[in-house]
Amino acid sequence: MRIFKIILYDLNLIISSIYYSFYKRDKDLWVFGEWLGEKCCDNCLYLANYISETYPNIKLVWLSKEGTDLTLLNNRIEKVIIDSSVAKSYLKRAGVVLMVHGMSDLTFSDKVYYSGALAINLWHGIPWKKIHLDTNYNFFVKLHKLLQTKLCDGKVFLSTSDCFNNIINSAFYCSNRNIINSGYPRNSIFYDNKRIEICRTKILEYMSSHGLNTKTDVRIITYMPTFRDRTDKVFSFQELINDLAFQRILDDNNILLIEKNHFVTSHRSNFETDFSSHYAKIDNISSQELLAATDILVTDYSSCFFDYLLMDKPIIHYLYDYSYYSNNDRGLYYTKDEAACGDVVYDKEELIQSILDNLNNPGRDKKLREKQIKKFLQYENIKSSCTIFNNIYSRVNEKFK
């Protein structure tokens, strides 16, 4: 039955893709969506805001679910509920559509309303873990994914480096001519010291409102793990927070420990926020704003650490399940020695010691961070949004000339 449903879904994709490709398109109508319509915090947000402030002649539309927090979105951008009649009308006429995952950022239908538009996938993070067609799917699922890729998930992809180009070519069956080499729009936040201070103040005020200790010169340590495909077991600092010795370390070193789950992990579980004097487990804060406020990042295989490299601050990789994740779960493109941007630790004792070492000497891995920036953020710079817009505008004018 499931195979029949997938075949029917794919047939609808093919038929609708052909049908809507004949619709007349407006090259100055651009439609954005992110994270299944549930979030507004990623590359599409930052690029949409840049365009709205710089090119008022472009009509910008943002699609999201009802109730999604859109406070960071520029007021000039029209907000429309995903899969409403208005949303479908815009998708049928759009000259450009932009996403960070795929079709589900713009519609949950099995109809490619935007077929014929220039579809741009800004993607949502430089991958260490394998993505899309490179993951361990069986042949039938890969065939289904390949069809979706060609019809729905973008014709043009954003890449921050040549090594990411190779991954895009493999994971999306894409060629270099369909790649825009530039930095991520969302990383513009790390080039603006004033915005960094605003983010830090915002985070501390939020924590203070929930009773957390936010003394002067508090040091924020953020833990942002990725999800696992084949298990729901992901380490949480909740395992340590009631330990008296660990509490003393937090108190003695004036640490505020913030844990933010991955979007997928939160969806799979009944997520509950948790606050104590030095610890918060949260889900409703922008990842980029949190990273901007952070003094030390603890993570695993999540792409967030590549962005955080631009802050030139300590990164700790807690790889307690490295062998399992590499061989039995999603798999990795690089070994830990090739990808790591700071200490690699495997148990709680090593994790705590690494935190203390990096508090005492935050510059200890500075040269390693500089090396990894050149490798993974080759095209990153403050003008990334401008570069991306110019590239897209040139492509859409060529397409509809």
LINRA-V500802 format. One line per field, one symbol per residue. ss: DSSP state (h for helix, s for strand, l for the rest). psi: psi as a letter, one per 30 degrees, with the letter a starting at -180 (. if undefined). burial: # if it has 9 or more other C-alpha atoms within 8 Angstrom, else .. Layout:
# LINRA-V500802
ss: ???
psi: ???
burial: ???
This chain:
# LINRA-V500802
ss: lhhhhhhhhhhhhhhhhhhhlllllsssssssllhhhlllllhhhhhhhhhhhhllllsssssslllllllllllllsssslllhhhhhhhhhsssssslllhhhllllllllllllsssslllllllsllhhhllllhhhhhhhhhhhhhllllssssllhhhhhhhhhhllllhhhssslllhhhhhhhlhhhhhhhhhhhhhhhhhlllllllllssssssllllllllllllhhhllllhhhhhhhhhllssssssllhhhhhhlllllsslllssssllllhhhhhhhllssssllllhhhhhhhhllssssslllhhhhhhllllslllhhhhlllsssllhhhhhhhhhhhhhlllllhhhhhhhhhhhlllllllhhhhhhhhhhhhhhhhll
psi: eeeeeeeeeeeeeeeeeeefffkkkjfgjkklllhggfligaeeeeeeeeeefeiffkkkkkkllkfkjgffkkffkkkkkkgleeeeeeeffkfkkklfdaeffekglgkifgkfljjkjflgkkkelklbfflhlleeeeeeeeeeeefegkfkkkkflefeeeeeeefghllffgkjjllkeffffffjeeeeeeeeeeeeeeeefggljilkgkkkkkjilllkeglgjkkkfffffgkeeeeeeeeeghkjjkkjlleeeeeflikklkkaegkkjlfgkkeeeeeffkekkkacgkfffeefeffhlkkkjjhfheeeeeffbelkflleeefkgakklfleeeeeeeeeefefifgfgeeeeeefeeefhegklfgeeeeeeeeeeeeeeeeg.
burial: .....#..##.###.###.##.#.#.##########################.....########..#....#...#..####..###.#################.....############..#####..#.#......#.##################..##..#####.#...#############....###.##..##..##..####...###########...#........#....##..##..#########..##........#..#####.....################.##.##...#######.....##..####......########...##..##.##...#..##.##..##.######...##.###.#....##....
